[in-house]
Every structure is written in C-alpha cells, then in structure tokens.
C-alpha cells in the first residue's frame, strides 16, 4: 500500500513532505477497500466507513488542494499493463481538476512490477527524486 500511503500522508502532512511519488498506487476508495481488501479495511479502519473516508487519498486531495498547489512536487506513474492503471489515471485527472502540477505517465509494457517499470521507463527514473531533493536543499530543509 505504498502509493496509497504516499498519497494520503504526503498530502495530509504536506508541511513535512516536499514531494509525493505515487508509483502504481493502490488508490482505493473506502468502498473498494471494503469490497476488495476486507481484511485490511477491517484491521486498519476497524470497518468504519467514515474513518476510512477521512483517511482516503481521494478525500484528502479535495481538502488540501490549496495547500499543496505549487508547494509539493508530485508524480503519478503506472504501468500500461497494471491492474491499477484506471485508479492512477483517475487520480491524475483529479489532480488536474484542482490545478495541481504533477508528473504523469504510463510506462509501456509494464505490469505491477517495479523492476519491469524501471526497465521500461522512458527517460531517467530517478530524475524526480533528484529534483525533489535539490528543491528541499535549496529551501534549507
């Protein structure tokens, strides 16, 4: 659940994070969590729909858009053959809707597998991180 956590925590606590990288994020809604990953839903959210909703990357982006716009480096990338493609594309659309600048891309010939994604990445995989750390150093963080 790295992408979900990155999206939620990086946006919610944007005063602590200068960058958010979502790579093939399992960007569940509370409903998809409940329906598809019930054990996690019950364990993490105690089966509470309101609690799950408040900790959703979909809700936090709606709440925090003004705070992160122009202040947080973001990227959303996913493999073209990844079952999470639609969720990531939809999150990209929401970021665009809120005017949040971010890197977006679909990596060709790539399932939900980091090694394959890195091999098929067009450009420099670590460029985002270099930019993120350079910005943080320039800001004195």
Buried (B, 14 or more C-beta within 10 A) or exposed (E): BEBBEBBBBBBBEBEEBBBBBBBBBBBBBBEEBBEEBEEBBEEBBEEEEEEBBBBBBBBBBEEBBEEBEEEBBBBBBBBBBBEBBEBBBEBBEBBEEBEBEBBBBBBEEBBBBEEBBEEBBEEEBEEBBEBBBEBBEEEEE
